[in-house]
Amino acid sequence: MTETIQKIVSAIRQSNTILITSHEGPDGDAIGSSLGLAAFLTAIGKRVTVHLADPVPELYRFLPGADAICSNIPDQDFELAFVLDVGEFRRAGKQFGSFTRISHTINLDHHLTCENFGAINLIDEKAAATAVLVWRIAKSYGFRADYDTATCLYVGVLTDTGSFRYSNSNREAFQVAGELVEQGGLNAWSIAEKLYESQPRKRLELLAQSLPTLEFVKDGRVASITVSLDMYSTTGASAELTDGFINYPRSVAGVEVAILFRQIDKARYKIGFRSKGLVNVATLAQAFGGGGHHNAAGGMVDGSLDEVKRIVYGAVEAVQW
């Protein structure tokens, strides 16, 4: 792992134009690690472009550099590209997938099921977040975090650990967070307020419609909720506001696996899985063309809601607990 980081540091030193991207439907770690890496590289004099296939959710637009993220990759040569937190190369989006003006690609990830598609691959499923890997690289470079870098990477760690509530909240996660707060002069409460105490009203209205769909199977060990297209239409909410909804069924005593059925088309549902540790949901998600971590993963299933539930519940029932 140390040797790989040194190779990445060397690649950074030898490059001037750098492209950064992450997965479609970006979450806090995808955005935080991308912008944190960009802030670090900009601070050391590199010319950096951050590209995301999908817009930055409103929740994360307060992050330094968020307004500079581009939806279209500039038609230029890049000596180096970083692909962060994607799990699978295709999740970086079609535009990046077909972009050829890159000399070398570095893959940073902490997904258990991540592909080795980079010229250099730094993959560590024990890392609490991809933001942690970015910080390892910055530290190895000899960089001391400024405010922008620290804020973005801190948000990546904070959100991917569920505010240090999830099982991936290991010693390194706390250590990294502490170093970022200290070096960047962060106000932890101010960041928490922006993330958790400033939600739009329509998110709660969407949640109010979703919670009555709560149902239990497998003797109460599996719980699910559903978000439909009709709910979006009624509340005026968007899919990005469902972030965290799955934690409600997951929080019920006795539940080991939580599922979010999120409708994305007339006969297509995105399936989110969360586990309390007994079940490896990354394996479940792979059966549906997805992947992720032991305790957090997702996939896609086509069909009516009843058909999708039958398929997904059947897969969960088949798991040996």
BASELUM-146236 format. One record per residue (C-alpha): residue number from 1; residue in one letter; x, y, z. Coordinates in nm, 3 decimals. Layout:
<atoms>
+-------+------+---------+---------+---------+
| kollo | miza |      px |      py |      pz |
+-------+------+---------+---------+---------+
|   NUM |    A |       X |       Y |       Z |
...
+-------+------+---------+---------+---------+
</atoms>
This chain:
<atoms>
+-------+------+---------+---------+---------+
| kollo | miza |      px |      py |      pz |
+-------+------+---------+---------+---------+
|     1 |    M |   0.000 |   0.000 |   0.000 |
|     2 |    T |   0.283 |   0.242 |   0.087 |
|     3 |    E |   0.459 |   0.163 |  -0.240 |
|     4 |    T |   0.139 |   0.234 |  -0.435 |
|     5 |    I |   0.096 |   0.569 |  -0.263 |
|     6 |    Q |   0.454 |   0.663 |  -0.348 |
|     7 |    K |   0.386 |   0.580 |  -0.713 |
|     8 |    I |   0.084 |   0.812 |  -0.701 |
|     9 |    V |   0.286 |   1.090 |  -0.539 |
|    10 |    S |   0.548 |   1.050 |  -0.811 |
|    11 |    A |   0.279 |   1.065 |  -1.082 |
|    12 |    I |   0.144 |   1.386 |  -0.928 |
|    13 |    R |   0.490 |   1.546 |  -0.921 |
|    14 |    Q |   0.538 |   1.464 |  -1.290 |
|    15 |    S |   0.199 |   1.595 |  -1.404 |
|    16 |    N |   0.061 |   1.945 |  -1.455 |
|    17 |    T |  -0.285 |   1.893 |  -1.606 |
|    18 |    I |  -0.508 |   1.667 |  -1.398 |
|    19 |    L |  -0.869 |   1.552 |  -1.442 |
|    20 |    I |  -1.076 |   1.425 |  -1.149 |
|    21 |    T |  -1.407 |   1.239 |  -1.166 |
|    22 |    S |  -1.630 |   1.018 |  -0.953 |
|    23 |    H |  -1.948 |   0.816 |  -0.987 |
|    24 |    E |  -2.290 |   0.906 |  -1.123 |
|    25 |    G |  -2.538 |   1.017 |  -0.860 |
|    26 |    P |  -2.256 |   1.153 |  -0.643 |
|    27 |    D |  -2.279 |   1.127 |  -0.264 |
|    28 |    G |  -2.086 |   1.306 |   0.010 |
|    29 |    D |  -1.771 |   1.097 |  -0.027 |
|    30 |    A |  -1.768 |   1.120 |  -0.407 |
|    31 |    I |  -1.799 |   1.498 |  -0.398 |
|    32 |    G |  -1.589 |   1.553 |  -0.086 |
|    33 |    S |  -1.300 |   1.337 |  -0.203 |
|    34 |    S |  -1.308 |   1.487 |  -0.554 |
|    35 |    L |  -1.312 |   1.847 |  -0.434 |
|    36 |    G |  -1.064 |   1.773 |  -0.156 |
|    37 |    L |  -0.821 |   1.619 |  -0.403 |
|    38 |    A |  -0.873 |   1.916 |  -0.636 |
|    39 |    A |  -0.805 |   2.165 |  -0.357 |
|    40 |    F |  -0.484 |   1.984 |  -0.259 |
|    41 |    L |  -0.361 |   1.962 |  -0.619 |
|    42 |    T |  -0.448 |   2.325 |  -0.689 |
|    43 |    A |  -0.263 |   2.433 |  -0.376 |
|    44 |    I |   0.056 |   2.266 |  -0.500 |
|    45 |    G |   0.031 |   2.437 |  -0.837 |
|    46 |    K |  -0.146 |   2.187 |  -1.062 |
|    47 |    R |  -0.409 |   2.275 |  -1.324 |
|    48 |    V |  -0.714 |   2.076 |  -1.217 |
|    49 |    T |  -1.052 |   2.001 |  -1.370 |
|    50 |    V |  -1.329 |   1.824 |  -1.176 |
|    51 |    H |  -1.596 |   1.653 |  -1.384 |
|    52 |    L |  -1.913 |   1.482 |  -1.263 |
|    53 |    A |  -2.171 |   1.325 |  -1.492 |
|    54 |    D |  -2.457 |   1.431 |  -1.263 |
|    55 |    P |  -2.520 |   1.762 |  -1.084 |
|    56 |    V |  -2.396 |   1.821 |  -0.730 |
|    57 |    P |  -2.687 |   1.771 |  -0.488 |
|    58 |    E |  -2.801 |   2.089 |  -0.317 |
|    59 |    L |  -2.683 |   1.953 |   0.017 |
|    60 |    Y |  -2.317 |   1.967 |  -0.089 |
|    61 |    R |  -2.309 |   2.290 |  -0.285 |
|    62 |    F |  -2.159 |   2.475 |   0.012 |
|    63 |    L |  -1.831 |   2.287 |  -0.037 |
|    64 |    P |  -1.537 |   2.493 |  -0.168 |
|    65 |    G |  -1.500 |   2.438 |  -0.542 |
|    66 |    A |  -1.847 |   2.290 |  -0.596 |
|    67 |    D |  -1.946 |   2.569 |  -0.832 |
|    68 |    A |  -1.647 |   2.493 |  -1.057 |
|    69 |    I |  -1.738 |   2.130 |  -1.123 |
|    70 |    C |  -1.805 |   2.079 |  -1.494 |
|    71 |    S |  -2.065 |   1.853 |  -1.652 |
|    72 |    N |  -1.870 |   1.839 |  -1.980 |
|    73 |    I |  -1.502 |   1.747 |  -1.996 |
|    74 |    P |  -1.293 |   2.015 |  -2.171 |
|    75 |    D |  -1.151 |   1.906 |  -2.506 |
|    76 |    Q |  -0.787 |   1.906 |  -2.400 |
|    77 |    D |  -0.510 |   1.667 |  -2.304 |
|    78 |    F |  -0.468 |   1.557 |  -1.944 |
|    79 |    E |  -0.146 |   1.407 |  -1.818 |
|    80 |    L |  -0.323 |   1.239 |  -1.528 |
|    81 |    A |  -0.678 |   1.144 |  -1.431 |
|    82 |    F |  -0.809 |   1.035 |  -1.092 |
|    83 |    V |  -1.124 |   0.822 |  -1.079 |
|    84 |    L |  -1.263 |   0.818 |  -0.726 |
|    85 |    D |  -1.506 |   0.590 |  -0.544 |
|    86 |    V |  -1.672 |   0.443 |  -0.855 |
|    87 |    G |  -1.656 |   0.070 |  -0.777 |
|    88 |    E |  -1.701 |  -0.003 |  -1.148 |
|    89 |    F |  -1.548 |   0.201 |  -1.430 |
|    90 |    R |  -1.886 |   0.241 |  -1.605 |
|    91 |    R |  -2.016 |   0.438 |  -1.307 |
|    92 |    A |  -1.788 |   0.729 |  -1.400 |
|    93 |    G |  -2.034 |   0.799 |  -1.681 |
|    94 |    K |  -2.040 |   0.761 |  -2.059 |
|    95 |    Q |  -1.856 |   1.084 |  -2.132 |
|    96 |    F |  -1.555 |   0.995 |  -1.919 |
|    97 |    G |  -1.569 |   0.635 |  -2.040 |
|    98 |    S |  -1.522 |   0.748 |  -2.400 |
|    99 |    F |  -1.272 |   1.027 |  -2.328 |
|   100 |    T |  -0.930 |   0.931 |  -2.463 |
|   101 |    R |  -0.710 |   1.236 |  -2.410 |
|   102 |    I |  -0.562 |   1.105 |  -2.082 |
|   103 |    S |  -0.208 |   0.976 |  -2.044 |
|   104 |    H |  -0.248 |   0.787 |  -1.717 |
|   105 |    T |  -0.543 |   0.697 |  -1.493 |
|   106 |    I |  -0.532 |   0.642 |  -1.117 |
|   107 |    N |  -0.814 |   0.453 |  -0.946 |
|   108 |    L |  -0.885 |   0.534 |  -0.580 |
|   109 |    D |  -1.154 |   0.332 |  -0.405 |
|   110 |    H |  -1.265 |   0.154 |  -0.091 |
|   111 |    H |  -1.540 |  -0.064 |  -0.240 |
|   112 |    L |  -1.505 |  -0.434 |  -0.173 |
|   113 |    T |  -1.600 |  -0.510 |  -0.533 |
|   114 |    C |  -1.392 |  -0.243 |  -0.711 |
|   115 |    E |  -1.242 |  -0.315 |  -1.054 |
|   116 |    N |  -0.870 |  -0.269 |  -1.120 |
|   117 |    F |  -0.902 |  -0.044 |  -1.425 |
|   118 |    G |  -0.631 |   0.212 |  -1.351 |
|   119 |    A |  -0.264 |   0.225 |  -1.444 |
|   120 |    I |  -0.231 |   0.258 |  -1.065 |
|   121 |    N |  -0.500 |   0.119 |  -0.834 |
|   122 |    L |  -0.520 |   0.219 |  -0.468 |
|   123 |    I |  -0.805 |   0.009 |  -0.335 |
|   124 |    D |  -0.848 |  -0.048 |   0.038 |
|   125 |    E |  -1.184 |  -0.175 |   0.162 |
|   126 |    K |  -1.066 |  -0.106 |   0.518 |
|   127 |    A |  -1.057 |   0.268 |   0.448 |
|   128 |    A |  -1.368 |   0.436 |   0.588 |
|   129 |    A |  -1.403 |   0.657 |   0.280 |
|   130 |    T |  -1.225 |   0.741 |  -0.042 |
|   131 |    A |  -1.155 |   1.078 |   0.121 |
|   132 |    V |  -0.928 |   0.888 |   0.363 |
|   133 |    L |  -0.722 |   0.760 |   0.068 |
|   134 |    V |  -0.692 |   1.113 |  -0.069 |
|   135 |    W |  -0.563 |   1.230 |   0.268 |
|   136 |    R |  -0.307 |   0.947 |   0.281 |
|   137 |    I |  -0.173 |   1.068 |  -0.055 |
|   138 |    A |  -0.170 |   1.436 |   0.046 |
|   139 |    K |   0.015 |   1.354 |   0.368 |
|   140 |    S |   0.270 |   1.140 |   0.183 |
|   141 |    Y |   0.327 |   1.436 |  -0.048 |
|   142 |    G |   0.411 |   1.643 |   0.260 |
|   143 |    F |   0.100 |   1.858 |   0.237 |
|   144 |    R |  -0.055 |   2.029 |   0.537 |
|   145 |    A |  -0.430 |   2.072 |   0.489 |
|   146 |    D |  -0.566 |   2.417 |   0.412 |
|   147 |    Y |  -0.928 |   2.510 |   0.484 |
|   148 |    D |  -1.070 |   2.405 |   0.147 |
|   149 |    T |  -0.898 |   2.067 |   0.136 |
|   150 |    A |  -0.983 |   1.992 |   0.498 |
|   151 |    T |  -1.351 |   2.090 |   0.464 |
|   152 |    C |  -1.410 |   1.872 |   0.159 |
|   153 |    L |  -1.227 |   1.565 |   0.287 |
|   154 |    Y |  -1.388 |   1.598 |   0.632 |
|   155 |    V |  -1.732 |   1.592 |   0.469 |
|   156 |    G |  -1.632 |   1.282 |   0.273 |
|   157 |    V |  -1.533 |   1.100 |   0.591 |
|   158 |    L |  -1.827 |   1.230 |   0.795 |
|   159 |    T |  -2.095 |   1.130 |   0.545 |
|   160 |    D |  -1.955 |   0.787 |   0.453 |
|   161 |    T |  -1.931 |   0.687 |   0.819 |
|   162 |    G |  -2.284 |   0.811 |   0.893 |
|   163 |    S |  -2.140 |   1.073 |   1.127 |
|   164 |    F |  -1.920 |   0.800 |   1.278 |
|   165 |    R |  -2.217 |   0.573 |   1.349 |
|   166 |    Y |  -2.141 |   0.300 |   1.092 |
|   167 |    S |  -1.915 |   0.000 |   1.143 |
|   168 |    N |  -1.652 |   0.148 |   0.911 |
|   169 |    S |  -1.582 |   0.418 |   1.172 |
|   170 |    N |  -1.239 |   0.282 |   1.254 |
|   171 |    R |  -0.943 |   0.441 |   1.430 |
|   172 |    E |  -0.807 |   0.590 |   1.108 |
|   173 |    A |  -1.139 |   0.760 |   1.033 |
|   174 |    F |  -1.134 |   0.944 |   1.365 |
|   175 |    Q |  -0.765 |   1.024 |   1.329 |
|   176 |    V |  -0.811 |   1.169 |   0.980 |
|   177 |    A |  -1.110 |   1.375 |   1.092 |
|   178 |    G |  -0.909 |   1.511 |   1.386 |
|   179 |    E |  -0.614 |   1.604 |   1.167 |
|   180 |    L |  -0.839 |   1.780 |   0.916 |
|   181 |    V |  -1.020 |   1.977 |   1.186 |
|   182 |    E |  -0.693 |   2.083 |   1.345 |
|   183 |    Q |  -0.496 |   2.166 |   1.031 |
|   184 |    G |  -0.783 |   2.326 |   0.841 |
|   185 |    G |  -0.922 |   2.522 |   1.134 |
|   186 |    L |  -1.267 |   2.371 |   1.082 |
|   187 |    N |  -1.579 |   2.437 |   1.285 |
|   188 |    A |  -1.730 |   2.088 |   1.309 |
|   189 |    W |  -2.068 |   2.220 |   1.423 |
|   190 |    S |  -2.093 |   2.459 |   1.130 |
|   191 |    I |  -2.037 |   2.174 |   0.885 |
|   192 |    A |  -2.282 |   1.946 |   1.069 |
|   193 |    E |  -2.544 |   2.222 |   1.062 |
|   194 |    K |  -2.513 |   2.256 |   0.685 |
|   195 |    L |  -2.537 |   1.880 |   0.635 |
|   196 |    Y |  -2.801 |   1.783 |   0.890 |
|   197 |    E |  -2.985 |   2.091 |   1.019 |
|   198 |    S |  -3.069 |   2.271 |   0.694 |
|   199 |    Q |  -3.279 |   2.021 |   0.499 |
|   200 |    P |  -3.549 |   2.151 |   0.264 |
|   201 |    R |  -3.912 |   2.114 |   0.367 |
|   202 |    K |  -3.993 |   1.898 |   0.064 |
|   203 |    R |  -3.749 |   1.632 |   0.186 |
|   204 |    L |  -3.961 |   1.579 |   0.498 |
|   205 |    E |  -4.277 |   1.583 |   0.289 |
|   206 |    L |  -4.127 |   1.309 |   0.070 |
|   207 |    L |  -4.023 |   1.113 |   0.379 |
|   208 |    A |  -4.377 |   1.146 |   0.518 |
|   209 |    Q |  -4.511 |   0.975 |   0.206 |
|   210 |    S |  -4.241 |   0.708 |   0.206 |
|   211 |    L |  -4.261 |   0.594 |   0.569 |
|   212 |    P |  -4.615 |   0.449 |   0.540 |
|   213 |    T |  -4.472 |   0.200 |   0.285 |
|   214 |    L |  -4.260 |   0.044 |   0.561 |
|   215 |    E |  -4.292 |  -0.334 |   0.562 |
|   216 |    F |  -4.117 |  -0.627 |   0.725 |
|   217 |    V |  -4.027 |  -0.974 |   0.596 |
|   218 |    K |  -3.820 |  -1.269 |   0.717 |
|   219 |    D |  -3.969 |  -1.254 |   1.068 |
|   220 |    G |  -3.890 |  -0.885 |   1.104 |
|   221 |    R |  -3.522 |  -0.922 |   1.017 |
|   222 |    V |  -3.564 |  -0.742 |   0.685 |
|   223 |    A |  -3.740 |  -0.408 |   0.646 |
|   224 |    S |  -3.802 |  -0.188 |   0.344 |
|   225 |    I |  -3.949 |   0.142 |   0.232 |
|   226 |    T |  -4.041 |   0.263 |  -0.115 |
|   227 |    V |  -4.013 |   0.594 |  -0.298 |
|   228 |    S |  -4.222 |   0.622 |  -0.614 |
|   229 |    L |  -4.231 |   0.864 |  -0.906 |
|   230 |    D |  -4.575 |   0.976 |  -0.786 |
|   231 |    M |  -4.423 |   1.081 |  -0.453 |
|   232 |    Y |  -4.170 |   1.300 |  -0.634 |
|   233 |    S |  -4.448 |   1.454 |  -0.839 |
|   234 |    T |  -4.668 |   1.525 |  -0.536 |
|   235 |    T |  -4.395 |   1.680 |  -0.321 |
|   236 |    G |  -4.178 |   1.842 |  -0.588 |
|   237 |    A |  -3.879 |   1.661 |  -0.437 |
|   238 |    S |  -3.596 |   1.502 |  -0.634 |
|   239 |    A |  -3.416 |   1.169 |  -0.598 |
|   240 |    E |  -3.117 |   1.333 |  -0.428 |
|   241 |    L |  -3.338 |   1.410 |  -0.126 |
|   242 |    T |  -3.386 |   1.039 |  -0.052 |
|   243 |    D |  -3.030 |   1.021 |   0.085 |
|   244 |    G |  -3.056 |   0.871 |   0.433 |
|   245 |    F |  -3.411 |   0.737 |   0.396 |
|   246 |    I |  -3.287 |   0.379 |   0.419 |
|   247 |    N |  -3.161 |   0.444 |   0.770 |
|   248 |    Y |  -3.517 |   0.452 |   0.901 |
|   249 |    P |  -3.597 |   0.084 |   0.839 |
|   250 |    R |  -3.238 |  -0.001 |   0.931 |
|   251 |    S |  -3.284 |   0.162 |   1.272 |
|   252 |    V |  -3.565 |  -0.073 |   1.379 |
|   253 |    A |  -3.473 |  -0.318 |   1.655 |
|   254 |    G |  -3.434 |  -0.669 |   1.518 |
|   255 |    V |  -3.378 |  -0.559 |   1.157 |
|   256 |    E |  -3.055 |  -0.690 |   1.005 |
|   257 |    V |  -3.105 |  -0.579 |   0.644 |
|   258 |    A |  -3.281 |  -0.264 |   0.522 |
|   259 |    I |  -3.392 |  -0.207 |   0.163 |
|   260 |    L |  -3.490 |   0.108 |  -0.025 |
|   261 |    F |  -3.695 |   0.055 |  -0.341 |
|   262 |    R |  -3.652 |   0.378 |  -0.537 |
|   263 |    Q |  -3.844 |   0.404 |  -0.862 |
|   264 |    I |  -3.647 |   0.563 |  -1.144 |
|   265 |    D |  -3.871 |   0.471 |  -1.440 |
|   266 |    K |  -4.211 |   0.313 |  -1.500 |
|   267 |    A |  -4.071 |  -0.040 |  -1.467 |
|   268 |    R |  -3.727 |   0.012 |  -1.314 |
|   269 |    Y |  -3.619 |   0.041 |  -0.952 |
|   270 |    K |  -3.288 |   0.125 |  -0.792 |
|   271 |    I |  -3.235 |  -0.098 |  -0.491 |
|   272 |    G |  -3.040 |   0.022 |  -0.189 |
|   273 |    F |  -2.921 |  -0.226 |   0.074 |
|   274 |    R |  -2.795 |  -0.162 |   0.425 |
|   275 |    S |  -2.679 |  -0.427 |   0.669 |
|   276 |    K |  -2.598 |  -0.419 |   1.038 |
|   277 |    G |  -2.311 |  -0.661 |   0.975 |
|   278 |    L |  -2.456 |  -1.010 |   0.968 |
|   279 |    V |  -2.522 |  -1.007 |   0.592 |
|   280 |    N |  -2.279 |  -0.905 |   0.317 |
|   281 |    V |  -2.509 |  -0.694 |   0.100 |
|   282 |    A |  -2.235 |  -0.630 |  -0.157 |
|   283 |    T |  -2.284 |  -0.990 |  -0.268 |
|   284 |    L |  -2.660 |  -0.936 |  -0.290 |
|   285 |    A |  -2.613 |  -0.622 |  -0.497 |
|   286 |    Q |  -2.383 |  -0.797 |  -0.744 |
|   287 |    A |  -2.673 |  -1.025 |  -0.840 |
|   288 |    F |  -2.854 |  -0.710 |  -0.955 |
|   289 |    G |  -2.569 |  -0.560 |  -1.156 |
|   290 |    G |  -2.441 |  -0.348 |  -0.869 |
|   291 |    G |  -2.196 |  -0.368 |  -0.582 |
|   292 |    G |  -2.065 |  -0.179 |  -0.285 |
|   293 |    H |  -1.950 |  -0.256 |   0.067 |
|   294 |    H |  -2.028 |  -0.533 |   0.314 |
|   295 |    N |  -2.283 |  -0.311 |   0.491 |
|   296 |    A |  -2.389 |  -0.075 |   0.211 |
|   297 |    A |  -2.457 |  -0.159 |  -0.153 |
|   298 |    G |  -2.701 |  -0.114 |  -0.436 |
|   299 |    G |  -2.823 |  -0.247 |  -0.769 |
|   300 |    M |  -3.101 |  -0.220 |  -1.026 |
|   301 |    V |  -3.406 |  -0.437 |  -1.097 |
|   302 |    D |  -3.664 |  -0.409 |  -1.377 |
|   303 |    G |  -4.033 |  -0.483 |  -1.335 |
|   304 |    S |  -4.340 |  -0.366 |  -1.149 |
|   305 |    L |  -4.300 |  -0.292 |  -0.780 |
|   306 |    D |  -4.459 |  -0.624 |  -0.685 |
|   307 |    E |  -4.229 |  -0.811 |  -0.923 |
|   308 |    V |  -3.922 |  -0.626 |  -0.800 |
|   309 |    K |  -4.007 |  -0.693 |  -0.437 |
|   310 |    R |  -4.063 |  -1.060 |  -0.508 |
|   311 |    I |  -3.721 |  -1.086 |  -0.677 |
|   312 |    V |  -3.531 |  -0.889 |  -0.413 |
|   313 |    Y |  -3.703 |  -1.046 |  -0.112 |
|   314 |    G |  -3.640 |  -1.387 |  -0.267 |
|   315 |    A |  -3.269 |  -1.312 |  -0.295 |
|   316 |    V |  -3.255 |  -1.198 |   0.066 |
|   317 |    E |  -3.451 |  -1.501 |   0.184 |
|   318 |    A |  -3.198 |  -1.727 |   0.010 |
|   319 |    V |  -2.905 |  -1.586 |   0.209 |
|   320 |    Q |  -2.782 |  -1.815 |   0.486 |
|   321 |    W |  -2.780 |  -1.615 |   0.811 |
+-------+------+---------+---------+---------+
</atoms>
